[in-house]
């Protein structure tokens, strides 16, 4: 007898701000999301340090981390 695989659809652990976010790709290759792109970008701007923007003076540094020496 062949073993049957059980398909587990465990949800990944995410930050509580992104709870409920689901991303799917349809048959045409379009990304479908359950949260607006503006909300996702706001979260990323607050939580992720962008190496390319560290040296820019025209952006606020409120959410960025300090540079490691």
N, C-alpha and C positions, 0 to 999 in steps of 0.2 A: 504494500500500500504506500502511496506517495503521501508525503506530509503536506498538509494544507497550511499556507501562510496566513497568519492573522494580520489583517491590515489595521494598524493602530493609527488613529489620526490625532496624535497628541498635539496640542497647541504649544508653540514655543513660549518660553518665558519672555515677557516684554515689560517695559517700564509701565507703571500704572497710568501715565499720561497717554500711552498708546494702546491701552486696553480696548479691545474690540476692533482693532485694525486688522483687516483682511485684505490680502493682495492676491489677485488671480490673473492669469493670462488666458484670454479667450482664443478661439481657433484662428483669429486673424492676427494674433500677436499683440493685441491691445491690452494694456494693463488696466484692470478694474480694481478700484480700491473703495473701501468702506468709509474713508475719512478724507476730508478735503486736503488738497496739496498744500494749501496755506497753513493748515494746522500741523502737518508733517514738517514743513519747512521751519515753522516757529519752534517746534520741539528741537529740531536739529541745530538751529542757530543758538539755542540756549545750552545744549548739552555737548555739542561736538566742537572741538578746536580745529579750525581750518588753518593748516600750515601755510597755505599760500597767502592768507590775509593777515598774518601776524604783524607784518611790518607796515601795514597801511595806517595812515594817520586819519583818514577821512571816515573810518568806521568806529563805532563805539566798541570798547573792549570790556563791556560789562559781563558778558558770558564767556569770554575767552580765558584760557588758562595761561599762566605765566610761562615764559620760555625757560626750558631747562638748559643749564650750562654744563 
